[in-house]
């Protein structure tokens, strides 16, 4: 399956345990495998402590929507900058 990588425009260091809690409260299923989170709501997405996302989809518009939503959810909890 194809995928897209999204990288925050600023340096980020995520606390993956906190990020997992925030994403679960937002309706994501989350598997914390210590070095990354594997999340799923609509599309499976891997979240790295650097803030980088790997979104499993062949559709760029879907990847943009998913990344915007994840960065918004994490940003609203102060985990990443709003303009990530």
CORBELHU-V346713 format. One record per residue. PSI is psi in whole degrees, 0 to 359 (* if undefined). OMEGA is omega as a letter, one per 30 degrees, with the letter a starting at -180 (999 if undefined). Layout:
psi=PSI omega=OMEGA
psi=PSI omega=OMEGA
//
This chain:
psi=143 omega=l
psi=164 omega=l
psi=166 omega=l
psi=144 omega=l
psi=133 omega=l
psi=135 omega=a
psi=132 omega=l
psi=150 omega=a
psi=349 omega=l
psi=161 omega=l
psi=132 omega=a
psi=144 omega=l
psi=103 omega=a
psi=139 omega=l
psi=104 omega=a
psi=328 omega=l
psi=314 omega=l
psi=318 omega=l
psi=321 omega=l
psi=315 omega=l
psi=315 omega=a
psi=315 omega=a
psi=322 omega=l
psi=318 omega=l
psi=333 omega=l
psi=5 omega=l
psi=6 omega=l
psi=144 omega=l
psi=137 omega=a
psi=132 omega=l
psi=116 omega=a
psi=112 omega=a
psi=31 omega=l
psi=313 omega=a
psi=353 omega=l
psi=165 omega=l
psi=138 omega=l
psi=116 omega=a
psi=158 omega=l
psi=128 omega=l
psi=287 omega=l
psi=314 omega=a
psi=146 omega=l
psi=132 omega=a
psi=134 omega=l
psi=130 omega=a
psi=124 omega=a
psi=158 omega=a
psi=340 omega=l
psi=354 omega=a
psi=353 omega=l
psi=143 omega=l
psi=141 omega=l
psi=112 omega=a
psi=122 omega=a
psi=92 omega=l
psi=154 omega=l
psi=357 omega=a
psi=114 omega=a
psi=322 omega=l
psi=321 omega=l
psi=317 omega=l
psi=318 omega=l
psi=318 omega=l
psi=315 omega=a
psi=314 omega=a
psi=319 omega=l
psi=317 omega=a
psi=314 omega=a
psi=315 omega=l
psi=326 omega=l
psi=314 omega=l
psi=312 omega=a
psi=322 omega=l
psi=323 omega=a
psi=343 omega=l
psi=7 omega=l
psi=14 omega=a
psi=331 omega=l
psi=159 omega=l
psi=150 omega=a
psi=326 omega=a
psi=31 omega=a
psi=* omega=999
//
